[in-house]
């Protein structure tokens, strides 16, 4: 059975210095934490703020391509968890399919990373679903008061988010990665 999830928070896991998106179900103490990359976290935060850019970013490009091919994203399904890695599918509706509107043959499933699927769901305002098995395997039970704290942290995060801070973070992150690669290259000599 599929369960609908909502984005509850986008936070930084300070232990691993990695962004994590918290997905929750209505009227349930269970949440699904999914660690994502820095670029996906930036894209998700921009989608949650409804920020548009004059030129399409990567997720916008994918959405534009889907729509140019007469399809639309109808939902996202986080369908499995294997060896601590989540798997997801973009569910598309083929708008050129001539049969009845609800015909299952008109649905196209595209394998994707959950982080990308969540960003696209946020941009297109489509539902995110998961299975009971994924909730059992990867879900975490939170206290009601903790859930309120998470909502407040998320609200603060979004209200005080500055795009320049993200740009600086990514420039510093890129510089650190380049320095690390140069150090590794020098060790080979």
C-alpha positions in Angstrom: 0.0 0.0 0.0 1.3 3.5 -0.8 1.4 6.2 1.8 1.6 9.9 1.0 4.5 11.9 2.4 4.9 15.6 2.9 8.2 17.5 3.1 8.5 18.4 6.8 12.0 19.8 7.0 15.2 20.4 5.1 18.1 20.4 7.6 21.8 19.9 7.9 23.0 16.7 9.6 25.8 18.3 11.6 27.4 14.9 12.4 28.0 14.2 8.7 27.8 17.8 7.4 25.2 16.5 4.9 21.7 17.9 4.1 18.8 15.7 5.0 15.2 16.1 3.9 12.6 14.9 6.4 9.4 13.4 4.9 6.4 12.7 7.2 2.9 11.3 7.0 -0.2 13.0 8.3 -1.4 11.8 11.6 1.7 9.6 12.1 4.7 9.9 14.3 6.9 8.2 11.6 9.2 10.3 9.4 11.5 9.2 6.6 14.9 11.0 6.7 16.7 11.0 3.4 20.2 12.3 3.1 20.8 14.3 -0.1 23.6 16.1 -1.9 24.3 19.8 -1.5 23.2 20.7 -5.0 19.9 18.9 -4.5 19.4 20.6 -1.2 19.9 24.0 -2.9 17.5 23.0 -5.7 14.9 21.8 -3.1 15.2 25.0 -1.0 14.7 27.1 -4.1 11.7 25.0 -5.1 10.1 25.3 -1.7 10.6 29.1 -1.9 9.1 29.1 -5.5 12.2 30.9 -6.7 12.5 31.2 -10.5 15.6 31.8 -12.4 15.8 33.5 -15.9 17.4 30.3 -17.3 16.4 26.7 -16.4 18.3 24.8 -13.8 18.8 21.1 -14.2 15.5 20.0 -12.6 13.7 22.7 -14.7 15.4 21.3 -17.8 14.1 17.8 -17.0 10.5 19.1 -16.4 10.6 21.1 -19.6 11.7 18.1 -21.5 9.0 15.9 -20.1 6.4 18.5 -20.9 7.8 19.1 -24.4 7.3 15.4 -25.0 3.6 15.6 -24.1 3.9 14.1 -20.7 3.4 15.4 -17.2 4.7 14.3 -13.8 1.8 13.0 -11.8 3.5 11.6 -8.7 6.8 10.4 -7.1 7.1 7.0 -5.5 10.0 6.2 -3.1 9.6 2.4 -3.6 12.5 0.7 -2.0 15.5 0.8 0.3 18.5 -1.4 -0.4 21.8 -1.3 1.5 21.0 2.1 2.9 20.1 3.5 -0.5 16.6 4.7 -1.4 15.2 4.1 -4.9 12.4 6.2 -6.4 10.4 6.5 -9.6 9.0 9.5 -11.4 5.5 8.6 -12.5 4.6 10.3 -15.8 1.3 10.5 -17.7 1.6 10.2 -21.4 -0.7 12.9 -22.6 -0.8 11.5 -26.2 -2.2 8.2 -25.1 -5.5 7.8 -26.9 -7.3 5.6 -24.4 -9.3 6.4 -21.3 -7.8 9.0 -19.0 -7.1 6.6 -16.1 -5.6 3.8 -18.3 -2.6 2.4 -16.6 -0.9 1.9 -20.0 -0.6 5.7 -20.2 1.7 5.8 -17.1 5.5 5.9 -17.7 7.8 5.0 -14.8 11.3 6.5 -14.7 13.9 5.3 -12.3 15.5 8.2 -10.4 17.2 9.2 -7.2 14.8 10.2 -4.5 16.5 13.6 -4.1 15.8 14.5 -7.7 12.3 13.1 -7.5 11.6 15.2 -4.3 12.8 18.4 -6.0 10.6 17.7 -9.1 7.6 16.9 -6.8 8.2 20.2 -5.0 8.5 22.2 -8.2 5.4 20.6 -9.8 3.4 20.3 -6.6 2.7 16.6 -7.1 2.4 14.1 -4.3 5.2 12.0 -2.9 4.4 8.4 -1.9 6.2 5.5 -0.3 5.5 1.9 0.7 4.8 0.4 4.1 8.0 -1.6 3.7 10.1 1.5 3.2 8.5 3.2 6.2 9.2 0.1 8.4 12.8 -0.3 7.1 13.9 3.4 7.0 11.3 5.3 9.1 12.0 6.9 12.4 9.4 7.5 15.1 9.5 11.1 16.5 7.8 12.5 19.5 5.0 15.0 18.9 7.0 17.8 20.5 9.9 17.0 18.3 7.7 17.2 15.3 6.7 20.7 16.3 10.4 21.6 16.8 11.2 20.3 13.3 8.4 22.4 11.8 9.8 25.5 13.6 13.4 24.8 12.5 12.2 24.3 8.9 10.1 27.5 9.0 13.2 29.4 10.3 15.4 27.8 7.7 13.2 28.9 4.9 12.5 32.4 6.3 16.2 33.1 6.8 17.6 31.4 3.7 19.8 33.6 1.6 20.7 32.5 -1.9 24.1 34.2 -1.5 24.8 32.0 1.6 24.1 28.9 -0.5 26.3 30.2 -3.3 29.2 30.9 -0.9 28.7 27.4 0.7 28.9 25.7 -2.7 31.9 27.8 -3.8 33.7 26.9 -0.6 32.7 23.2 -0.9 34.0 23.2 -4.5 37.2 24.8 -3.5 37.7 22.3 -0.7 37.0 19.4 -3.1 39.5 20.8 -5.6 42.1 21.2 -2.8 41.5 17.6 -1.8 42.0 16.4 -5.3 45.2 18.4 -5.7 46.5 16.9 -2.5 45.6 13.4 -3.7 47.4 14.0 -7.0 50.5 15.2 -5.1 50.5 12.1 -3.0 50.8 9.9 -6.2 54.1 11.6 -7.2 
